[in-house]
Each structure stands twice: as C-alpha cells, then as structure tokens.
Amino acid sequence: MAIGIGSGSGSGSVSISARHLASPSSRSLPVIRSSADTGGGGGGGPTSEEEEFARLAATFRRRLLVGAGAASLLAIGANFGGVTSFLLGISPNTGRALRLDVLYPVSGFTRCFDLANAFEFVYPASWVGDQTLLYREAFKSESQRSLDPPPLIDASKRPTRNFSEPIAAFGPPGSNGELNVSVIVSPVPLDFSIEAFGSPKEVGEAVLRRIAKSRRGTDIKATLIGATLREDPKNGVNYYKLEFKVEGPSFRRHNVAVCCARDGKLYTLNAQAPESGWSQVKKDFFQIADSFNLISA
C-alpha cells in the first residue's frame, strides 16, 4: 500500500512506501522520491538519461560540422578529386586573374609563372616539363655543386650559354618533342625594338626566310598563314603573333609563335605540333599564345 500526497497544481508530488509506516519500531527511514527526479507527476520534465543524450547529440553535431569544414578545406587546399579545379572552373577569369592556376588547373590549363625571367603563359594541365630541358638543368645544378676545385681557365674564355636553348618547355608525357611549347629569351641591345623591323607580317616573312635557310642542302618550305598584333599599352609591350607551317622531306609542322622585346631581352614563345594533329590542338595553341605576357620582375 502506498499513500500519495500531491497538489493539483502539478508543482510536484511525493510518494511514501507503506512498509516504512507499518512498523514504527523500524529504524529505516522512509524513502522519498520526488517527481522532479523520476519524471512522474504533472511536471513531465526530462529524465537524466534524456538530458545526457541531448548533450551528447549537441556535441556530436558540433564535431561533425567542424570535421566537415576541416575536410572541405583540406579537399580544396589539396585539390582532392579536382575539387578546387572544379570550383575555380565556375569562374575561370577570377582564378586566372588571381594566378591561382599556378597551383591548381583552371578550365584544363596550368600557368607557367617565371618571375626570374619576367614572363607567364598557360599550357594544358596534362602536359609536363620537357624531360630534355629538365635533365639539362639538373646537370647544370649538379656541376655547380661539384666538390672539385674551380677550373683555372679565365672566366671570359669559358663557354657561354647557348641562347637558342629554351628556358621553359612543356609537352605531353612520353612525347618525342614534336608536340610542345617552349620559350627562348635572348639578349639584345637595350634600345632594341621589334617594331623597327616592320609590321607583324613583315617580321613573320623575315623569320620564315631565316628558317628556310637554316638547313642548307635540305628542301624546307615555310609558309606564313597569319600575323597579328596584340598591344599592351600599360606595360608598353607589343606582341607579334605568327602562325606558320614548316615542311620538309620527313616532317610537316604547324606553329604558333609570339615575339616581343623589353629591357634588352627578346622573348619568343613557340608552340608546335605535327600537321596531322593540328586540328586537335588548334584551340589550345591560340589560348597559349594569347596568354603569353611579360610581367614586372
């Protein structure tokens, strides 16, 4: 038997076990349980288990959000699954303006940014550095780190760098060099001006005559297809873009080149492809050429 004592207001109730009232001589004290602790009565408050579950759920929710945010930042920073490239591709002009394509491909292109030689351009993201050029640079670095004593030969008599060699070159992995883009930087007088040699068409024709004569005893035919001028009044640079074909007994190539000069340096970007594959790379080549710019060193 139990006696319930409560109030109609629902502010709380107390229940006393009858066994504690049956024997006055009992030394045990009545066990009193409040509805605030048991969840009974009119209050209907949550149990301690429910409160603990709610706290755990809130903690889990916070950790889940923090973990998801950190994972998102990591995915963007490391470009996992091309996440960053996809996001930059939504607004490619913004990504290129910020030069983020130096780190992450934007719309399928990566940027070559050469601050030392003050130029930049984009190239297909699937292309890699020209292996021959990389091996040459590695050999040069190794020779400079040599532990052998320096040669006794006069520095002025040492062989100088071949300025016809590219300082940057990229092409498809495993290619034989028939398809690539390269940049050559050659020293010229400080007052050198490419405009002094005429219009883009005149310069293009002069370049092709020189190409045709460069291989004596070989039947070489060079044809100028197009020549245009791109002006950069802000930096005071004019870019001559030339499209031409070069044919020989054993090859047929299609080229797009860009020439410009500044501060005693002549810059030449050249993208070449076998004539048989020109249609597949035509759009990419013109994008490469149009992206070539001189920058402030």
VEXDO-454184 format. One record per atom (N, C-alpha, C): residue in one letter; x, y, z. Coordinates in steps of 0.02 Angstrom, whole numbers, plus 50000, padded with zeros to 5 digits. Atoms other than C-alpha are relative to their C-alpha. Last residue first. Layout:
<atoms>
AXYZ...
</atoms>
This chain:
<atoms>
A499545004449963A530075206446887A500075002550072S499514995949964S528545215146818S500424995550043I500224997749935I527675203446697I500545004350031L499424998149960L527825199546512L499735003150065N499924993049979N526325190646441N500655001050037F499294998349988F525905174546348F500065007550014S499874999349928S524055170646373S500715002250014D500344994049975D523575173946191D500135001250074A499694994050029A524875161446129A499695006450029I499324999349974I524305147646247I500315006549976Q500084997949930Q522475150646203Q500685000850033F500174992950001F522925150146018F499895002650071F499414996150020F523815133646043F499855007550000D499534999449944D522385126046141D500595004449982K500304995649950K521125129846003K500475001050059K500054993150025K522245122345869K499745004850053V499674995449953V522705106845968V499935007349981Q500155001749931Q521555093645891Q500295005150050S500704998649986S521535101545717S499824998650073W500144992949990W523425102045713W499285001450021G500374999149938G523685083445738G499805007250014S500545004949995S524195078745561S499585000850063E500564997650040E525195094845544E499404995350005P500025003050067P526305088845684P499385002449963A500355006550002A526275101445826A500074997149931Q499995003750063Q527245116945876Q499664993350007A500385006249990A527055130546006A499974996449933N500175003950059N528375144146004N499654993650020L500385006049981L528625158146130L499814996449936T500345003750053T529995170446085T499674993850029Y500385005949978Y530615183946203Y499664996849940L500475001950051L531975196346154L499674993450021K500145007150008K532835204246303K499484998949945G499425003650025G533675221146321G499914992649994D499424999549955D532355228746434D500594995849976R500014995149946R530865222846331R500644999750040A499364998049972A530535213046172A499905005250054C500034993349970C529105203246095C500685001550031C499364996649991C528805187845988C499895006850031V500104993249976V527355175445992V500695003050014A499454996849963A527365159345891A499805007050022V500264993549979V526045147145827V500535003150045N499734996049944N526745132645729N499575006250013H500414994049996H526135118445617H500215003850063R500174997249935R527395105145570R499575006349992R500454994450015R527645093545422R499745002650067F500444997349948F529095081345430F499565005549971S500205005049950S530235069845331S499535002650053P500085006750028P530565078945167P499734994950050G499375002850025G530245095845248G499884993049972E500025006750029E528755106745287E500694998049974V499325001750024V528605121745403V499974992849976K499865007150010K526895129545431K500724999249974F499655002150061F526515146745502F500094992449998E500205007050013E525505156445629E500314998049934L499905002750067L526325172245696L499754992849998K500205007050002K525845182845846K500024997549928Y500115002250069Y526815199045868Y499834992650001Y499905007150012Y526625205846045Y499824998449928N500385002350057N526865224346080N500174992749986V499755005850036V527435229746253V499534998349943G499604997850057G527255246746337G500304994349961N499305002049989N526705239646504N500455001949941K499834999049929K525025248646508K500734998550014P499764993249988P524965250046318P500195001250073D500074999249928D524885231146296D500265006950018E499684994549966E524595228546110E499854999950075R500364999149937R524235212446018R500375005150041L499684995949948L524755212445835L499545000350061T500414995049966T524295199045709T500405003650054A499574995849957A525135187945580A499575005550029G500304994149970G524315173445486G500495003750044I500735000650005I524705158645374I499665006350027L500324995849950L526565161345338L499244999849990T500564996150025T527265146645239T499685003950057A500334996749943A528965138545264A499465004749973K500504995250021K529635125845139K499645002850061I500444997749947I531245116545175I499535005349972D500574996650031D532175106445044D499495001750053T500645003349986T533765102345136T499445004149970G500025006450033G535515106445075G499374996150011R499715000150067R535675120345200R500004992949971R499805006950014R534525119845347R500244999649928S499625002749944S534405137445418S500244992949989K499295000150016K533915144945251K500424996750055A499885003850062A532075140445264A500744999549984I500115007149986I532025146145446I500164995849939R499435002349962R532805162945400R499944992650017R499435000450046R531545165745264R500624997450037L500075006150040L530185161145388L500564999449949V499855005849958V530775174245513V499974993649958A499285000149989A530825187845380A500204993950041E499685002150063E529055183545324E500764999650008G500135007150012G528445184445503G500334997449937V499565003749955V529295201245533V499904992549990E499324999250025E528455208445379E500504996150044K499935003950062K526765201245430K500715000449973P499975007149985P526935207745608P500094995749938S500645002649975S527335225045541S500074992650018G500604999850041G529105231445520G499384997350034F499935004750056F530835227745585F499384999749957A499544997250048A530855243245696A500094995649939E500384996050048E529295236645783E500455003049946I500235004650052I530375223245864I499615003849947S500724999450008S531285236845958S499784995549944F500295004350051F533055235146026F499245000750000D500454996050042D533615250246127D499684995849945L500534997149960L534325239346266L499505004049958P499854993349976P535305229146140P499405003050037V499974995350057V534785210846130V500195006850028P499794993149987P534955196046248P500035004049936S499354998550028S533925180446205S500185007350016V499854993049982V532475172646299V500715001449979I499294998350005I531765156646223I500075007450016V499844992849998V530075149646274V500755000949999S499374998249968S529395132346232S500095007649996V499954992749999V527765123846187V500635001750038N499784996749939N527665105546137N499945007649993L500554995949974L527125092546010L500235003150066E500344997250058E528535085245905E499435004550021G499824993050012G529575083346062G499675003049940N499334999750029N529545064246067N500225007249984S499984997850070S528065063046186S500725000449977G499805005350045G528075052446345G500045001949927P499535005049972P527095064946446P500144994549949P500345005949973P526275078346336P500514995150028G500315004150050G527325094146316G499664994050032F500495004849975F528125108346411F499694996249942A500305004150053A529655119346386A499544994850031A500615003349977A530455133446484A499704996149942I499944999949927I532205140746469I499374997150032P500574997449961P532305136046286P500144999950075E500325005249960E534005134046203E499425003050039S500535002950042S534445146546066S499644994450037F500624996449991F535375156846196F499454997649953N500294999950067N536755143946208N499315003250005R500645003550010R537545148546373R499775000749928T500604996449977T539345154046369T499384995949984P500565000150047P540885143046356P499385003350029R500445005749989R542255148946471R499435000149950K499905004950053K543525160846398K499554993850009S500224997150064S542965176046499S500064995149943A500735000150003A543085165646658A499755002749934D500274993349993D544935162546625D499244999849992I500114996350062I545335144146641I499685006850015L499544994350002L545965138446811L499905004349938P499505000250053P544465127246839P500425006349999P500214996450061P543605127647009P500554999749948P499784993049999P544125114047133P499805003449935D499354999050031D543055098247127D500205007350004L499504999149948L541635096947253L500705000949971S499435004650001S540345099647116S500505001750055R499895002449932R538795109347165R500604995450005Q499874994249958Q538815119647005Q500134998050072S499334997650014S539005103746903S500185006050042E499525004749972E537485096246988E500715002449989S500004999149927S536445111646951S500514995550033K499694993549987K536935111146766K500055001250076F499285000750010F536575092546756F500365006550016A499745004049945A534865095246833A500764999149994E499974995849941E534515109446712E500274996250060R499484995150011R534975098446564R500085004650061Y499365003449991Y533935084046630Y500585004949993L499925001549929L532445095646649L500664996650014L499834993749966L532665102646473L500114998850074T499334998150021T532725085246399T500235006350036Q499515004049964Q531215079946502Q500725001949981D499605003650050D530115094146441D500574996450034G499394996750021G529035098846590G500394995749951V499475000049949V527345090446594V500615003749973W499314999850024W525715092246498W500485000350058S499755006850005S524035086646570S500734999849976A499835002649934A523635104246631A500304992949997P500455005349978P523695111046454P500244996850065Y499925005850043Y524765126946446Y499544994550026V500345006149978V524625144446517V500114994549948F500475002550050F525845158846498F499674993750028E500495005049980E527005169446603E499584997949940F500525001750049F528535180546585F499534994750029A500544995250010A529785190146691A499524998349944N499954997850069N531365179546676N499415004449978A499304998350013A531575177446864A500095002849929L499864993349975L529695178246894L500715002249983D499274999549992D529325163346783D500175007150020F499874993249974F527475159146802F500745000450016C499284999549990C526955144146696C500155007250019R499604994150017R525085142946720R500744998950014T499564998149945T524035127146713T500445005749977F499354997050014F522565124046596F500365001750065G499555004450037G521065112346596G500685002849985S500285001550066S519745125246643S500494996049957V500624996350010V520845130946788V499774998849929P500244999050069P522205119046846P499335003749999Y500555004550018Y522765122047026Y499795001349927L500055005649953L524385129547092L499494994849979V499325002249988V524925141746955V500004993850044D499855005650044D523095142046905D500744998150001L500085006249963L522785152747059L500154993949957R499455004750015R523505167246961R499974993850044L499645000849937L522255179247045L500604995349993A499794993349979A521665185046874A500404999750065R499414998050038R521675166946818R500255006950020G499445004249981G520505161446957G500645001949963T499784997949934T519355176246927T500614995950022N499674993550006N519275172846741N500265002550067P499305000650021P518915154446771P500375006649996S499824993150017S517335157446874S500735000149978I500644996550001I516495140346887I500105007349981G500275000250068G518155132446837G499325003549994L499704994550039L518885138347001L499745000249930L500264993749974L517655127147094L500295006049962F500714999450018F518035112246982F499725006750023S500034998450072S519915114946996S499285000849977T499814993050009T519745115447185T499965002149927V500514995649970V518755099247193V500175007349987G500124994350044G519885090047068G499495004950028G500535001350048G519675073747163G499865005849954F500205007050004F520705080647305F499434999249951N500325001450065N521325098147259N499814992749994A499625005250034A522485098447410A499724998149932G499294998450001G521865115047476G500414995049962I499884994250044I520065112047423I500745001449995A500145002150069A519995094547497A500145005649951L499465004350022L520845100547656L499914997849928L499414995850011L519635115047673L500584995849976S500124996150060S518155103247648S500605004449984A499915004450058A518855090847774A499905003849935A499295001350009A519055104747901A500144995649940G499684993950024G517265110447874G500744999049989A500194999150071A516585092747885A500335006349972G499655004950041G517555089748045G499855000849927V499294998150001V516945106048124V500394995249955L499944993950040L515145102148075L500725002249994L500145001850070L515255084248139L500095006049955R499405003350027R516085089948299R499924998149927R499464995050007R514685102348332R500624996949970R500184995550055R513335089348296R500555005249988F499885003550063F514185076448405F499865004549940T499285000550010T514245088748549T500184996649934A499754993350017A512405093048528A500754999949988A500214998450068A511935074648521A500265006849978L499575003750045L512955070948677L499845001549927R499334997049998R512085084848773R500474996649951A500034993650035A510375078748715A500685003449998F500025001350072F510805060948765F499985006549961E499335002150020E511325066848939E500024998749925E499574994149999E509695076348960E500714998349975E500184995850058E508685061348904E500445006249996E499765003450060E509595049949026E499865004249938S499284998750005S509335062449168S500294996849938T499595004149955T507475061649136T500735001749990P499595005250029P506545075849052P500384996150052G499324998050018G505175085549144G500404994249973G499805002850064G503335080049137G500705001949978G499484995850031G502835092049277G500234997649934G500254995650053G501135083549315G500545004049966G500394994249981G501835069149413G499825004349941G500705001149990G503225057349363G499645006450016G500364998350061G504905061549287G499274998950006T500235005950035T505795052149422T499655001449936D499465004550015D506875066049491D499774994249957A499514996350040A505615080349482A500584995649981S500175000750071S504305067749538S500485003949956S500354994250028S505185067249705S499864998849926R499794998650069R505635050949787R499575005649973I500404994750031I505585048749975I500285001449931V499684998250063V506225032750053V499545004849964P500405000550061P505615032250232P500425002149939L500344993950016L506965029950363L499604999249937S499894997450068S507435012950423S499595006249990R499484994949998R507495010350610R500135003149931S499495000950051S505855001150611S500495005850002S499355001649970S504995002550776S500554999349949P499694994149970P503545011850699P500694998750028S499645001949939S503214996950586S500345006250029A500315005749967A501884999250453A500334998550066L500494997649951L502405016850400L499734994350043H499654995849951H504015011850312H499525002750053R499635004349954R503144997350227R500375004150052A500405001849941A501875009450155A500404995950049S500145007250000S503145017350035S499654998250065I499685003249943I502995036350029I499814992749999S500295006649985S502625045649868S500404996850056V499565004249961V502925064449847V499654993450014S500355004749957S502145075649717S500514995850035G499605005649977G502685091049618G499604995550045S499344997549984S502115108049554S500454994550025G499495003450040G500665099749464G500695002450016S499644995150042S499435112449533S500534996949957G500294999550066G498275098849593G500375004849955S500414994050009S499365095149739S499765000349930G499834995550055G500115078849795G499535005849998I500154993249977I500205065949931I500205004749944G499754994650043G500125047949877G499775006750025I500414993949990I499975034350007I500305005449956A499624993850002A500635017449958A499525005850006M500424994150000M500005000050000M500445006150000
</atoms>
